[in-house]
């Protein structure tokens, strides 16, 4: 797995674990939602500034995005589609 795919895999894994949609992550990191999708697919060459912004929203150190992935691991599950009900 190349570095871009590793970053994308970890980004999706961490985002899903936090229960964030690509749209909410992108909004909080002040980047475009489609860019987040491209990063997760491993097709975007991400800047350090963008990695810092994404890690900040996910409340992890940037190094968490570079964690080695077991080649036999299953892809992170997607979030359920549709809008989440408002709290309250």
Backbone torsions as a table, in degrees:
resi	resn	phi	psi	omega
1	UNK	NA	129.7	179.6
2	UNK	-80.9	171.6	-173.4
3	UNK	-62.3	-41.6	179.7
4	UNK	-62.3	-40.0	178.1
5	UNK	-68.4	-37.4	177.7
6	UNK	-62.6	-46.0	178.4
7	UNK	-61.6	-45.4	-179.8
8	UNK	-61.5	-43.8	179.2
9	UNK	-60.3	-49.5	-178.7
10	UNK	-66.4	-38.4	178.3
11	UNK	-59.8	-47.7	-179.9
12	UNK	-64.3	-44.3	-179.8
13	UNK	-58.1	-47.3	-178.4
14	UNK	-70.0	-38.9	179.8
15	UNK	-64.2	-46.5	-179.6
16	UNK	-65.2	-39.7	178.8
17	UNK	-61.4	-32.1	178.1
18	UNK	-84.9	-6.7	-179.9
19	UNK	74.2	26.3	-179.0
20	UNK	-99.4	138.1	171.6
21	UNK	-78.5	164.0	175.2
22	UNK	-58.7	-39.2	-178.3
23	UNK	-63.4	-45.8	-179.6
24	UNK	-67.2	-40.0	177.2
25	UNK	-62.0	-46.5	-179.2
26	UNK	-62.1	-43.9	179.9
27	UNK	-61.4	-46.4	-178.9
28	UNK	-67.3	-31.7	-179.7
29	UNK	-89.9	-3.0	-179.9
30	UNK	60.8	46.1	174.5
31	UNK	-133.6	169.5	-177.6
32	UNK	-76.6	140.5	-179.4
33	UNK	-60.9	-40.5	-179.1
34	UNK	-65.3	-28.5	176.2
35	UNK	-65.1	-42.5	177.4
36	UNK	-59.0	-43.1	178.0
37	UNK	-60.1	-42.8	179.6
38	UNK	-66.8	-37.5	177.2
39	UNK	-63.7	-45.7	-179.3
40	UNK	-63.3	-31.0	177.5
41	UNK	-80.9	-8.3	178.1
42	UNK	79.1	22.9	-178.5
43	UNK	-106.2	-5.3	-177.9
44	UNK	-107.0	137.7	176.0
45	UNK	-91.1	100.8	-169.5
46	UNK	-81.5	140.7	176.3
47	UNK	-82.4	160.9	177.7
48	UNK	-61.5	-39.8	179.3
49	UNK	-60.4	-41.5	178.8
50	UNK	-67.8	-41.4	177.1
51	UNK	-59.9	-41.6	178.1
52	UNK	-63.1	-42.3	-179.8
53	UNK	-64.4	-45.2	-179.9
54	UNK	-64.9	-45.1	179.1
55	UNK	-62.6	-37.4	178.7
56	UNK	-62.1	-44.6	178.9
57	UNK	-65.1	-39.1	-179.1
58	UNK	-79.9	-6.2	179.7
59	UNK	57.6	47.2	175.6
60	UNK	-133.0	163.0	174.1
61	UNK	-75.4	148.9	-179.5
62	UNK	-53.4	-33.3	-178.8
63	UNK	-60.8	-23.6	178.4
64	UNK	-63.0	-25.7	179.3
65	UNK	-76.6	-12.4	-179.3
66	UNK	-105.4	6.5	-177.8
67	UNK	-58.5	133.5	179.7
68	UNK	-61.8	141.6	-179.4
69	UNK	-107.7	134.7	174.4
70	UNK	-69.7	124.7	-177.6
71	UNK	-61.7	-19.3	-180.0
72	UNK	-93.2	-4.5	-178.3
73	UNK	-68.5	143.8	177.1
74	UNK	-74.5	150.3	177.9
75	UNK	-61.0	143.7	177.5
76	UNK	-58.4	137.9	-179.4
77	UNK	-66.3	144.9	175.5
78	UNK	-76.2	160.9	173.2
79	UNK	-74.0	157.1	174.6
80	UNK	-62.3	136.5	-178.2
81	UNK	-74.6	161.5	179.6
82	UNK	97.3	167.4	-178.4
83	UNK	-78.7	145.6	176.4
84	UNK	-80.6	144.4	176.8
85	UNK	-64.7	146.9	179.2
86	UNK	-71.7	139.6	178.2
87	UNK	-71.2	146.4	170.8
88	UNK	121.8	NA	NA
